[in-house]
Amino acid sequence: VKIALTGISGLLGLNAAVALRQRHSIAGAFFDHAVDVEGVACERLDVGDRDAVASWLDRVRPDLVLHTAGLTDVEGCEANPQLAARLNTAAAAHVAAAAREAGAQLLHMSTDHLFDGHAAAYREDQTPSPINVYAATKLDAEGAVLDAHPEALLIRTNFYGWGHPRRRSFSDWIVGSLRSRTPLRMFHDVYFTPILVNDLIDVMLDLARTAPPGIYNVAGGERLSKYDFAMKLAERFDLDTSLITSASVDTFAFRARRPRDMSLDTTKAAAIVGRPMPGVTEGLQRLRQLEGDGLPAALAAAFGQPAAPRRDDH
Ligand SMILES: NC(=O)c1ccc[n+]([C@@H]2O[C@H](COP(=O)([O-])OP(=O)(O)OC[C@H]3O[C@@H](n4cnc5c(N)ncnc54)[C@H](OP(=O)(O)O)[C@@H]3O)[C@@H](O)[C@H]2O)c1
């Protein structure tokens, strides 16, 4: 499959490029952070520029577009709503229109952040109620994508995994802090259903082959608090759990309001791919395995970094 990938320098984008480059032909686009991924054609592209997006996809002529680029910093979106609207909503509309024009299937990345968090295990057919700018621009993006490309698949998710020198993930932050013996305060009153990014990529590719158009929750099979996630991660990596203390989200002065519960119901996607979404235990096991396999070093190599030690076992 010929895949055009926006946001190749991001957390999901780079993992997707490295995971898929052996089996597929990939053209990737970055913006501020140039990457050089072996076997992948990478170039600079501003996804907020409609003509540039159209000409890129017209040139690449992909079978599938995976649109991961955007402004994902929730506090940054709140501080700069115009930029958030340009990068999250307008860009998604440009990519969707150009993908349709090029005759390509589209996987558009949405989020678990769309609801107010007063309920749990949100289904795809529940009405979103965004409580911050990031969520509002991502919800607007869903509408714009469906208008421009009615055959698109919209993926709502929340993921962790190995990041890279320009983008640390939630799990990188926990592992890195605990390995350097830095204490962590984690929210016991914010719930989510995280999925390992590599599992997310596998499920999305399966959906792209078989699923009818529409919205799909592709998240982990287990709802838990951020505190419980950190504890499980520490245990799986044999790190010191006593460095983690629990805290309420109310004790942090964020600019953006945050939903207390972002958990998603994944029944719909699981039925299409024929398997349940992996739980945290399975995800963390694979996360550790991937470190042993050298994935962090392979990701860092895209930025010309020297290969990092393969594993810090202690
Ligand atoms: N991380 C999560 O858990 C999570 C949860 C829910 C939904 N999502 C969604 O999943 C997608 C991927 O998230 P992520 O965490 O992988 O994102 P990320 O690491 O923050 O990466 C964002 C990407 O967007 C690119 N970008 C920014 N401005 C651009 C521009 N003007 N033109 C072209 N590219 C631009 C960045 O490129 P440069 O760095 O080169 O500028 C980077 O590659 C997003 O749509 C996000 O909303 C993520």
The ligand as a Gaussian input file, in Angstrom:
#p B3LYP/6-31G(d) Opt

LIG

0 1
 N       -0.724000      11.565000      21.971000
 C       -1.926000      11.104000      22.301000
 O       -2.102000      10.326000      23.253000
 C       -3.127000      11.484000      21.489000
 C       -4.371000      11.290000      22.088000
 C       -5.500000      11.528000      21.320000
 C       -5.386000      11.957000      20.014000
 N       -4.170000      12.164000      19.482000
 C       -4.126000      12.632000      18.102000
 O       -3.227000      11.822000      17.366000
 C       -2.521000      12.611000      16.417000
 C       -1.025000      12.426000      16.603000
 O       -0.663000      12.829000      17.909000
 P        0.872000      12.841000      18.368000
 O        0.851000      12.871000      19.848000
 O        1.602000      11.784000      17.635000
 O        1.303000      14.279000      17.815000
 P        2.702000      15.030000      18.049000
 O        3.725000      14.072000      18.549000
 O        2.433000      16.249000      18.858000
 O        3.111000      15.436000      16.573000
 C        2.453000      16.448000      15.888000
 C        2.956000      16.443000      14.462000
 O        2.292000      17.494000      13.757000
 C        3.267000      18.122000      12.948000
 N        2.904000      19.496000      12.633000
 C        2.701000      20.520000      13.491000
 N        2.428000      21.646000      12.789000
 C        2.469000      21.322000      11.472000
 C        2.284000      22.037000      10.259000
 N        1.979000      23.340000      10.235000
 N        2.401000      21.365000       9.092000
 C        2.714000      20.057000       9.092000
 N        2.899000      19.319000      10.198000
 C        2.781000      19.954000      11.380000
 C        4.539000      18.082000      13.775000
 O        5.644000      18.286000      12.912000
 P        6.994000      19.040000      13.412000
 O        7.287000      18.503000      14.789000
 O        8.001000      18.637000      12.378000
 O        6.687000      20.494000      13.414000
 C        4.459000      16.664000      14.326000
 O        4.989000      15.760000      13.397000
 C       -3.015000      14.041000      16.610000
 O       -4.026000      14.288000      15.674000
 C       -3.600000      14.049000      18.002000
 O       -4.627000      15.010000      18.134000
 C       -3.039000      11.976000      20.192000

